[in-house]
Amino acid sequence: MYHIILKKQTEMSSAIFHQREEAAQMSRRSARLHRSPRRCILGFAMNRIRPSHRAWLVGLALLAILGVVAYFARAPRPASTPAPDAARALPEVSAARSLPLDSLDTARRQAAEVTLQKVLSPRPDSAAARRDLGISLARQGRLDEAAKEIERAVAADSGDADAWADLGLIYAMRNRYDAAVRAYQRAIRLNPNHAKASYNLGLTHAVTGHYREAEAAFRRAIQAQSGFAEAHAGLGRVLAAQGRYPEAEAACRKTLELAPGAPGVLADLASACARQGKTSEAETLFRRAIAEDPKDADAYLGLGEALAASGRMGEALETLRKAVEIAPDRPELCLKLGLACMQQGRFAEAAEAFRRAVARNPEFVEAYHHLGVAWAQQGQADSAAAAFQRAIRLKPDYTPSYAGLGLLYQKMGKMDEAIALYEKLLAFDPRVPHIRNDLGALYARRGDLSRAVALWREALRADPSDAQARVNLERAEKAMRP
């Protein structure tokens, strides 16, 4: 019974973790896309970014290589073109807009900045020159200075939608997401068909977990530019984050129709198929994603889960071990490996995987909980109790660890401690299955039949089909009759 109950807790907390992790990964990778000037601004000569079917937006960073989100790599609009004398004075900046950063040595970048400063000396209100200087600074990673220059540019020319969009991107890279949203919205008000501003607005909303707003922004980008493959990909990812997997699948397929080699989208499609129970198709797609990038840990993770769903646990474990081998510093991969080991009864290997997870993230509540379960299954009661207690200290309302620790205390004969934990658990979440029946059984064992009967009656009011509570109640009432 102890094993069965802990297994149910493991499955429940694993499902909760998986939902939370999908959203968290999406936000982390979206934030990374915004933060890196090499990824967000240039769109050229970047190191390949590993695609991720669970980190929903990481593929968009690679798609930026095509120049779609590389605002600062485009020529300025005619309305923003400097006066003829200024334009002639900026050959380095013009070159910089069409070349990768790696092709511009430090001397040339410094020369471009000096030239722009000379242009601004007699004309400090030149919006175009301010914007160009901001771009130059941003390319050097000097984001605070870049933001100030582009803020001065939009102050001088508040009608330049592109400048507002550039400012929004820099704000997002500095994690100033509210300011980024306002800047993008200003750009869109000025130019309702500004597809790139709508697209980056979608990214920013996704970072902050506002998936409905992100969806609306991506759809606006697609309406403005129907062939915008990256916007279709972003739409697919936020739909998946909302659990709308058939729609996410359709968006992924549209992305691949527009851009067959779009990085990460095969894995996104595979994940959407897996979530709909299309295990065979998901497996095929994950294998194709791995063939495209043999170092894609997330594709291995997805494949491992698809194999596990089809009952091929041996292959699943090997695949998950490969994911951890590729990305050993990612604690969530260690957790997934540990959960798969638990399903196979490999409790020692599972405990090692969970230990690796908490070593990499000392605040990983779910990993501490499952470590407690793994140790309990091996009879290491003290270590298990310590792990459950650590999870509870990190998250005082984390009910699975209360239940796990309560079961452990029962097994250790610590009835008073078990009752105290179950009372707390009942207070935190009265909907926990069988909590009243189990707590009533503990009171009955301690000789407090009145409290036990009250709990069993509550259990039947909450769930009239609870057969065990009904049997316990009948026995207790019979025992209490004179």
Secondary structure as the mmCIF struct_conf table of DSSP 4:
data_model
#
loop_
_struct_conf.conf_type_id
_struct_conf.id
_struct_conf.beg_label_comp_id
_struct_conf.beg_label_asym_id
_struct_conf.beg_label_seq_id
_struct_conf.end_label_comp_id
_struct_conf.end_label_asym_id
_struct_conf.end_label_seq_id
HELX_RH_AL_P HELX_RH_AL_P1 TYR A 2 ARG A 35
HELX_RH_AL_P HELX_RH_AL_P2 PRO A 37 PRO A 37
HELX_RH_PI_P HELX_RH_PI_P1 ARG A 38 LEU A 42
BEND BEND1 PHE A 44 ALA A 45
HELX_LH_PP_P HELX_LH_PP_P1 MET A 46 PRO A 51
BEND BEND2 HIS A 53 ALA A 55
TURN_TY1_P TURN_TY1_P1 TRP A 56 LEU A 57
HELX_RH_AL_P HELX_RH_AL_P3 VAL A 58 LEU A 63
HELX_RH_3T_P HELX_RH_3T_P1 ALA A 64 LEU A 66
TURN_TY1_P TURN_TY1_P2 GLY A 67 GLY A 67
BEND BEND3 VAL A 68 VAL A 69
HELX_RH_3T_P HELX_RH_3T_P2 TYR A 71 ALA A 73
BEND BEND4 ARG A 74 ARG A 74
HELX_LH_PP_P HELX_LH_PP_P2 ALA A 75 ARG A 77
HELX_RH_3T_P HELX_RH_3T_P3 PRO A 78 SER A 80
HELX_LH_PP_P HELX_LH_PP_P3 THR A 81 ALA A 83
HELX_RH_AL_P HELX_RH_AL_P4 PRO A 84 ARG A 88
TURN_TY1_P TURN_TY1_P3 ALA A 89 ALA A 89
HELX_RH_AL_P HELX_RH_AL_P5 PRO A 91 ALA A 96
TURN_TY1_P TURN_TY1_P4 ARG A 97 SER A 98
BEND BEND5 LEU A 99 LEU A 99
HELX_RH_3T_P HELX_RH_3T_P4 LEU A 101 SER A 103
BEND BEND6 LEU A 104 LEU A 104
HELX_RH_AL_P HELX_RH_AL_P6 THR A 106 LEU A 120
TURN_TY1_P TURN_TY1_P5 SER A 121 PRO A 122
TURN_TY1_P TURN_TY1_P6 PRO A 124 ASP A 125
HELX_RH_AL_P HELX_RH_AL_P7 ALA A 127 ARG A 139
TURN_TY1_P TURN_TY1_P7 GLN A 140 GLY A 141
HELX_RH_AL_P HELX_RH_AL_P8 LEU A 143 ALA A 156
TURN_TY1_P TURN_TY1_P8 SER A 158 GLY A 159
HELX_RH_AL_P HELX_RH_AL_P9 ALA A 161 MET A 173
TURN_TY1_P TURN_TY1_P9 ARG A 174 ASN A 175
HELX_RH_AL_P HELX_RH_AL_P10 TYR A 177 LEU A 190
TURN_TY1_P TURN_TY1_P10 PRO A 192 ASN A 193
HELX_RH_AL_P HELX_RH_AL_P11 ALA A 195 VAL A 207
TURN_TY1_P TURN_TY1_P11 THR A 208 GLY A 209
HELX_RH_AL_P HELX_RH_AL_P12 TYR A 211 ALA A 224
TURN_TY1_P TURN_TY1_P12 SER A 226 GLY A 227
HELX_RH_AL_P HELX_RH_AL_P13 ALA A 229 ALA A 241
TURN_TY1_P TURN_TY1_P13 GLN A 242 GLY A 243
HELX_RH_AL_P HELX_RH_AL_P14 TYR A 245 LEU A 258
TURN_TY1_P TURN_TY1_P14 PRO A 260 GLY A 261
TURN_TY1_P TURN_TY1_P15 PRO A 263 GLY A 264
HELX_RH_AL_P HELX_RH_AL_P15 VAL A 265 ARG A 275
TURN_TY1_P TURN_TY1_P16 GLN A 276 GLY A 277
HELX_RH_AL_P HELX_RH_AL_P16 THR A 279 GLU A 292
TURN_TY1_P TURN_TY1_P17 PRO A 294 LYS A 295
HELX_RH_AL_P HELX_RH_AL_P17 ALA A 297 ALA A 309
TURN_TY1_P TURN_TY1_P18 SER A 310 GLY A 311
HELX_RH_AL_P HELX_RH_AL_P18 MET A 313 ILE A 326
TURN_TY1_P TURN_TY1_P19 PRO A 328 ASP A 329
HELX_RH_AL_P HELX_RH_AL_P19 PRO A 331 GLN A 343
TURN_TY1_P TURN_TY1_P20 GLN A 344 GLY A 345
HELX_RH_AL_P HELX_RH_AL_P20 PHE A 347 ARG A 360
TURN_TY1_P TURN_TY1_P21 PRO A 362 GLU A 363
HELX_RH_AL_P HELX_RH_AL_P21 VAL A 365 GLN A 377
TURN_TY1_P TURN_TY1_P22 GLN A 378 GLY A 379
HELX_RH_AL_P HELX_RH_AL_P22 ALA A 381 LEU A 394
TURN_TY1_P TURN_TY1_P23 PRO A 396 ASP A 397
HELX_RH_AL_P HELX_RH_AL_P23 THR A 399 LYS A 411
TURN_TY1_P TURN_TY1_P24 MET A 412 GLY A 413
HELX_RH_AL_P HELX_RH_AL_P24 MET A 415 PHE A 428
TURN_TY1_P TURN_TY1_P25 PRO A 430 ARG A 431
BEND BEND7 VAL A 432 VAL A 432
TURN_TY1_P TURN_TY1_P26 PRO A 433 HIS A 434
HELX_RH_AL_P HELX_RH_AL_P25 ILE A 435 ARG A 445
TURN_TY1_P TURN_TY1_P27 ARG A 446 GLY A 447
HELX_RH_AL_P HELX_RH_AL_P26 LEU A 449 ALA A 462
TURN_TY1_P TURN_TY1_P28 PRO A 464 SER A 465
HELX_RH_AL_P HELX_RH_AL_P27 ALA A 467 MET A 480
#
